[in-house]
Amino acid sequence: MPKITYIEHDGAVHTVEAELGSTVMETALRNDVASIVAECGGSCTCATCLVHVDETWFAVVGPPSAEEEEMLDTAFEVKPTSRLSCQIKVTEALDGLIVRTPAYQGR
């Protein structure tokens, strides 16, 4: 299984195994990554699962869709490598992925 490392805004680090086909958001929720709120449950309607993809991984993860871009426009602390974790599907290619969470998810 691919491993994903979540680095929370407070410095807490979680390196966890992710199921293929799940999302980065679902993996965070299953592994108690507290700074992923995911109020909408992964339907790309709230932007409370925002992550900053490590720059070395952004090309592998890829850019957001037009729908995701609209939600990112409403989010806090958006950076050029920001993505909604509900929109990133876990594949073998993401083994070793590193994402960081912002201090505020719009709660």
C-alpha positions as protocol buffer text, in pm:
chain_id: "A"
residue {
  index: 1
  type: MET
  ca { x: 0 y: 0 z: 0 }
}
residue {
  index: 2
  type: PRO
  ca { x: 119 y: 354 z: -72 }
}
residue {
  index: 3
  type: LYS
  ca { x: 232 y: 563 z: 222 }
}
residue {
  index: 4
  type: ILE
  ca { x: 127 y: 925 z: 266 }
}
residue {
  index: 5
  type: THR
  ca { x: 281 y: 1171 z: 510 }
}
residue {
  index: 6
  type: TYR
  ca { x: 58 y: 1443 z: 653 }
}
residue {
  index: 7
  type: ILE
  ca { x: 234 y: 1730 z: 827 }
}
residue {
  index: 8
  type: GLU
  ca { x: -15 y: 1928 z: 1033 }
}
residue {
  index: 9
  type: HIS
  ca { x: 18 y: 2301 z: 1089 }
}
residue {
  index: 10
  type: ASP
  ca { x: 130 y: 2237 z: 1449 }
}
residue {
  index: 11
  type: GLY
  ca { x: 415 y: 2013 z: 1336 }
}
residue {
  index: 12
  type: ALA
  ca { x: 247 y: 1678 z: 1407 }
}
residue {
  index: 13
  type: VAL
  ca { x: 353 y: 1422 z: 1147 }
}
residue {
  index: 14
  type: HIS
  ca { x: 145 y: 1121 z: 1044 }
}
residue {
  index: 15
  type: THR
  ca { x: 287 y: 869 z: 796 }
}
residue {
  index: 16
  type: VAL
  ca { x: 13 y: 622 z: 713 }
}
residue {
  index: 17
  type: GLU
  ca { x: -73 y: 351 z: 465 }
}
residue {
  index: 18
  type: ALA
  ca { x: -344 y: 438 z: 214 }
}
residue {
  index: 19
  type: GLU
  ca { x: -582 y: 209 z: 30 }
}
residue {
  index: 20
  type: LEU
  ca { x: -558 y: 221 z: -347 }
}
residue {
  index: 21
  type: GLY
  ca { x: -862 y: 396 z: -493 }
}
residue {
  index: 22
  type: SER
  ca { x: -942 y: 589 z: -177 }
}
residue {
  index: 23
  type: THR
  ca { x: -872 y: 961 z: -150 }
}
residue {
  index: 24
  type: VAL
  ca { x: -610 y: 1149 z: 44 }
}
residue {
  index: 25
  type: MET
  ca { x: -899 y: 1293 z: 251 }
}
residue {
  index: 26
  type: GLU
  ca { x: -1048 y: 952 z: 332 }
}
residue {
  index: 27
  type: THR
  ca { x: -705 y: 827 z: 433 }
}
residue {
  index: 28
  type: ALA
  ca { x: -660 y: 1125 z: 666 }
}
residue {
  index: 29
  type: LEU
  ca { x: -997 y: 1069 z: 831 }
}
residue {
  index: 30
  type: ARG
  ca { x: -930 y: 696 z: 880 }
}
residue {
  index: 31
  type: ASN
  ca { x: -602 y: 781 z: 1049 }
}
residue {
  index: 32
  type: ASP
  ca { x: -716 y: 1065 z: 1276 }
}
residue {
  index: 33
  type: VAL
  ca { x: -538 y: 1352 z: 1101 }
}
residue {
  index: 34
  type: ALA
  ca { x: -719 y: 1619 z: 1301 }
}
residue {
  index: 35
  type: SER
  ca { x: -661 y: 1914 z: 1070 }
}
residue {
  index: 36
  type: ILE
  ca { x: -855 y: 1756 z: 781 }
}
residue {
  index: 37
  type: VAL
  ca { x: -1214 y: 1857 z: 861 }
}
residue {
  index: 38
  type: ALA
  ca { x: -1397 y: 1737 z: 547 }
}
residue {
  index: 39
  type: GLU
  ca { x: -1735 y: 1885 z: 637 }
}
residue {
  index: 40
  type: CYS
  ca { x: -1895 y: 1785 z: 304 }
}
residue {
  index: 41
  type: GLY
  ca { x: -1764 y: 1430 z: 320 }
}
residue {
  index: 42
  type: GLY
  ca { x: -1567 y: 1454 z: -1 }
}
residue {
  index: 43
  type: SER
  ca { x: -1815 y: 1602 z: -247 }
}
residue {
  index: 44
  type: CYS
  ca { x: -1595 y: 1902 z: -338 }
}
residue {
  index: 45
  type: THR
  ca { x: -1837 y: 2155 z: -190 }
}
residue {
  index: 46
  type: CYS
  ca { x: -1668 y: 2294 z: 121 }
}
residue {
  index: 47
  type: ALA
  ca { x: -1286 y: 2324 z: 88 }
}
residue {
  index: 48
  type: THR
  ca { x: -1230 y: 2205 z: 447 }
}
residue {
  index: 49
  type: CYS
  ca { x: -992 y: 1932 z: 337 }
}
residue {
  index: 50
  type: LEU
  ca { x: -737 y: 2167 z: 182 }
}
residue {
  index: 51
  type: VAL
  ca { x: -378 y: 2048 z: 171 }
}
residue {
  index: 52
  type: HIS
  ca { x: -58 y: 2195 z: 35 }
}
residue {
  index: 53
  type: VAL
  ca { x: 107 y: 1928 z: -176 }
}
residue {
  index: 54
  type: ASP
  ca { x: 483 y: 1917 z: -133 }
}
residue {
  index: 55
  type: GLU
  ca { x: 640 y: 2087 z: -434 }
}
residue {
  index: 56
  type: THR
  ca { x: 829 y: 1772 z: -534 }
}
residue {
  index: 57
  type: TRP
  ca { x: 497 y: 1586 z: -559 }
}
residue {
  index: 58
  type: PHE
  ca { x: 275 y: 1845 z: -728 }
}
residue {
  index: 59
  type: ALA
  ca { x: 351 y: 1731 z: -1084 }
}
residue {
  index: 60
  type: VAL
  ca { x: 267 y: 1371 z: -988 }
}
residue {
  index: 61
  type: VAL
  ca { x: -59 y: 1470 z: -817 }
}
residue {
  index: 62
  type: GLY
  ca { x: -152 y: 1705 z: -1098 }
}
residue {
  index: 63
  type: PRO
  ca { x: -348 y: 2029 z: -1112 }
}
residue {
  index: 64
  type: PRO
  ca { x: -702 y: 2076 z: -980 }
}
residue {
  index: 65
  type: SER
  ca { x: -1008 y: 2041 z: -1203 }
}
residue {
  index: 66
  type: ALA
  ca { x: -1217 y: 2348 z: -1288 }
}
residue {
  index: 67
  type: GLU
  ca { x: -1472 y: 2248 z: -1021 }
}
residue {
  index: 68
  type: GLU
  ca { x: -1197 y: 2215 z: -761 }
}
residue {
  index: 69
  type: GLU
  ca { x: -1047 y: 2550 z: -866 }
}
residue {
  index: 70
  type: GLU
  ca { x: -1383 y: 2714 z: -787 }
}
residue {
  index: 71
  type: MET
  ca { x: -1377 y: 2570 z: -437 }
}
residue {
  index: 72
  type: LEU
  ca { x: -1013 y: 2670 z: -387 }
}
residue {
  index: 73
  type: ASP
  ca { x: -1118 y: 3028 z: -465 }
}
residue {
  index: 74
  type: THR
  ca { x: -1327 y: 3019 z: -144 }
}
residue {
  index: 75
  type: ALA
  ca { x: -1062 y: 2856 z: 76 }
}
residue {
  index: 76
  type: PHE
  ca { x: -818 y: 3006 z: 326 }
}
residue {
  index: 77
  type: GLU
  ca { x: -437 y: 2992 z: 295 }
}
residue {
  index: 78
  type: VAL
  ca { x: -437 y: 2882 z: -70 }
}
residue {
  index: 79
  type: LYS
  ca { x: -94 y: 2838 z: -229 }
}
residue {
  index: 80
  type: PRO
  ca { x: 12 y: 2741 z: -583 }
}
residue {
  index: 81
  type: THR
  ca { x: 37 y: 2376 z: -472 }
}
residue {
  index: 82
  type: SER
  ca { x: -296 y: 2367 z: -288 }
}
residue {
  index: 83
  type: ARG
  ca { x: -543 y: 2089 z: -360 }
}
residue {
  index: 84
  type: LEU
  ca { x: -857 y: 1956 z: -197 }
}
residue {
  index: 85
  type: SER
  ca { x: -758 y: 1620 z: -53 }
}
residue {
  index: 86
  type: CYS
  ca { x: -1102 y: 1477 z: -142 }
}
residue {
  index: 87
  type: GLN
  ca { x: -1009 y: 1515 z: -508 }
}
residue {
  index: 88
  type: ILE
  ca { x: -675 y: 1330 z: -496 }
}
residue {
  index: 89
  type: LYS
  ca { x: -716 y: 957 z: -564 }
}
residue {
  index: 90
  type: VAL
  ca { x: -457 y: 729 z: -411 }
}
residue {
  index: 91
  type: THR
  ca { x: -253 y: 536 z: -668 }
}
residue {
  index: 92
  type: GLU
  ca { x: 76 y: 347 z: -650 }
}
residue {
  index: 93
  type: ALA
  ca { x: 240 y: 656 z: -804 }
}
residue {
  index: 94
  type: LEU
  ca { x: 161 y: 850 z: -484 }
}
residue {
  index: 95
  type: ASP
  ca { x: 367 y: 622 z: -259 }
}
residue {
  index: 96
  type: GLY
  ca { x: 567 y: 865 z: -44 }
}
residue {
  index: 97
  type: LEU
  ca { x: 336 y: 1165 z: -101 }
}
residue {
  index: 98
  type: ILE
  ca { x: 384 y: 1452 z: 143 }
}
residue {
  index: 99
  type: VAL
  ca { x: 108 y: 1704 z: 215 }
}
residue {
  index: 100
  type: ARG
  ca { x: 81 y: 1984 z: 469 }
}
residue {
  index: 101
  type: THR
  ca { x: -234 y: 2117 z: 628 }
}
residue {
  index: 102
  type: PRO
  ca { x: -313 y: 2484 z: 686 }
}
residue {
  index: 103
  type: ALA
  ca { x: -378 y: 2628 z: 1031 }
}
residue {
  index: 104
  type: TYR
  ca { x: -739 y: 2706 z: 939 }
}
residue {
  index: 105
  type: GLN
  ca { x: -986 y: 2502 z: 735 }
}
residue {
  index: 106
  type: GLY
  ca { x: -1281 y: 2742 z: 743 }
}
residue {
  index: 107
  type: ARG
  ca { x: -1452 y: 2585 z: 1042 }
}
